[in-house]
Amino acid sequence: MRTDDLVAMLSTNVERVDRWQFVRTLGAAILIGAATAFAAVLLALGTRNDLPNPTIAMHVALKMRGSRLRNSRVRAASEECRLRWSPCPSS
C-alpha cells in the first residue's frame, strides 16, 4: 500500500469529532471521585453528634464563612502591597 492510497482510504467517511467529550468525561470522573471520597470520609469518621443543634450548626457555618473571608482579605492585602511597590507590614 502506498502513502497516497493510505491517505485516500483514511479520508473517506470522515465524521466530526465531539471536542467537548473529553471535558465532559473528565468532569464526570472528578465529580464521581469527589462524591466517593466524601462518602468514604463520612463512613469512616461519621458526622458530628451535635450538628443537628441549630446553635452548633450556625457556629460551624459562620466559622467556615469567616475563614473564607479572612483568606480573601489576605489575598487582597497582598495584591495591594504588590501594586503599591512598597513594603507591607507583616501580619
C-alpha positions as CSV (number, residue, x, y, z in Angstrom):
1,M,0.0,0.0,0.0
2,R,1.3,3.4,-1.0
3,T,1.1,6.5,1.1
4,D,-1.4,8.1,-1.3
5,D,-3.6,5.0,-1.0
6,L,-3.5,5.2,2.7
7,V,-4.4,8.9,2.8
8,A,-7.2,8.3,0.4
9,M,-8.6,5.4,2.5
10,L,-8.3,7.4,5.8
11,S,-10.0,10.4,4.3
12,T,-13.2,8.6,3.3
13,N,-16.2,8.6,5.6
14,V,-14.7,11.2,7.9
15,E,-17.0,12.0,10.8
16,R,-17.0,15.1,13.0
17,V,-15.3,14.7,16.4
18,D,-17.0,16.0,19.5
19,R,-14.3,18.3,21.0
20,W,-16.0,18.6,24.4
21,Q,-16.3,14.8,25.0
22,F,-13.0,14.7,26.9
23,V,-14.0,17.7,29.1
24,R,-17.4,16.1,30.0
25,T,-15.8,12.7,30.7
26,L,-13.1,14.3,32.9
27,G,-15.7,16.4,34.7
28,A,-17.9,13.4,35.4
29,A,-14.9,11.4,36.7
30,I,-13.9,14.3,39.0
31,L,-17.5,14.6,40.3
32,I,-17.8,10.9,40.9
33,G,-14.4,10.8,42.6
34,A,-15.3,13.7,44.9
35,A,-18.6,12.2,45.8
36,T,-16.9,8.8,46.6
37,A,-14.3,10.5,48.7
38,F,-16.9,12.4,50.6
39,A,-18.9,9.3,51.2
40,A,-15.8,7.4,52.4
41,V,-14.9,10.1,54.9
42,L,-18.5,10.2,56.2
43,L,-18.5,6.4,56.5
44,A,-15.1,6.3,58.2
45,L,-15.5,9.3,60.6
46,G,-19.2,9.8,60.8
47,T,-20.9,13.1,61.4
48,R,-20.8,15.3,64.5
49,N,-23.3,14.3,67.1
50,D,-24.1,17.9,68.0
51,L,-24.6,19.1,64.4
52,P,-28.4,19.0,64.4
53,N,-28.3,21.6,67.2
54,P,-29.1,24.9,65.4
55,T,-26.6,26.8,67.6
56,I,-23.7,24.5,66.7
57,A,-24.7,24.3,63.0
58,M,-24.7,28.1,62.8
59,H,-21.3,28.3,64.6
60,V,-19.8,25.8,62.1
61,A,-21.3,27.8,59.1
62,L,-20.0,31.1,60.4
63,K,-16.6,29.7,61.1
64,M,-16.3,28.3,57.6
65,R,-17.5,31.7,56.1
66,G,-15.1,33.6,58.3
67,S,-12.1,31.6,57.2
68,R,-13.1,32.2,53.5
69,L,-13.4,36.0,54.2
70,R,-10.1,36.1,56.1
71,N,-8.4,34.4,53.2
72,S,-9.8,36.8,50.7
73,R,-8.7,39.8,52.8
74,V,-5.2,38.4,53.0
75,R,-5.1,38.0,49.2
76,A,-6.5,41.5,48.7
77,A,-3.9,43.0,51.1
78,S,-1.0,41.2,49.4
79,E,-2.3,42.3,46.0
80,E,-2.5,45.9,47.2
81,C,1.1,45.8,48.5
82,R,2.3,44.3,45.3
83,L,0.6,47.0,43.3
84,R,2.0,49.8,45.5
85,W,5.6,48.6,45.3
86,S,6.0,49.4,49.0
87,P,6.9,47.2,51.9
88,C,3.8,45.9,53.7
89,P,3.6,45.2,57.3
90,S,3.9,41.5,58.0
91,S,0.8,40.0,59.7
